C-alpha cells in the first residue's frame, strides 16, 4: 500500500481517483471537451500509477510536481490550470 505524506505531515492512502479528479477539473477549466478530458486523464492517471508503483511513501508535493510534468506531455493548457489551481486554494 502506498501512502501520501500530506502538507501538514499526516499520512493518507494513495487514491488514484483524486489524481483523475484533479486532472479532469483542470481540463474542464481550460474548456476541454469532456470526452477528450476523460481520455487525457486516464493516460495521466496511468502514468502517475506507474511512477508511484514501487514507492511506499510519497509526498503530495512530489505528486503535484509529477502531475504537472505528466500533464505537460499531453496538454500545456491543462498543466497550467492544474498548477495554478493549487495557488488559488
ChimeraX attribute file (.defattr): number of C-alpha atoms within 10 A of each C-alpha:
attribute: neighborCount
match mode: 1-to-1
recipient: residues
	/A:1	9
	/A:2	16
	/A:3	17
	/A:4	21
	/A:5	19
	/A:6	13
	/A:7	10
	/A:8	6
	/A:9	10
	/A:10	9
	/A:11	16
	/A:12	13
	/A:13	11
	/A:14	19
	/A:15	12
	/A:16	12
	/A:17	10
	/A:18	11
	/A:19	20
	/A:20	21
	/A:21	14
	/A:22	14
	/A:23	26
	/A:24	23
	/A:25	18
	/A:26	24
	/A:27	26
	/A:28	16
	/A:29	14
	/A:30	15
	/A:31	12
	/A:32	16
	/A:33	10
	/A:34	12
	/A:35	9
	/A:36	13
	/A:37	21
	/A:38	18
	/A:39	12
	/A:40	20
	/A:41	23
	/A:42	16
	/A:43	16
	/A:44	24
	/A:45	22
	/A:46	14
	/A:47	16
	/A:48	18
	/A:49	15
	/A:50	10
	/A:51	12
	/A:52	16
	/A:53	11
	/A:54	10
	/A:55	11
	/A:56	11
	/A:57	16
	/A:58	16
	/A:59	14
	/A:60	18
	/A:61	13
	/A:62	12
	/A:63	17
	/A:64	15
	/A:65	12
	/A:66	17
	/A:67	21
	/A:68	20
	/A:69	14
	/A:70	18
	/A:71	26
	/A:72	14
	/A:73	10
	/A:74	14
	/A:75	13
	/A:76	14
	/A:77	17
	/A:78	25
	/A:79	22
	/A:80	16
	/A:81	18
	/A:82	23
	/A:83	17
	/A:84	12
	/A:85	14
	/A:86	9
	/A:87	7
	/A:88	6
	/A:89	5
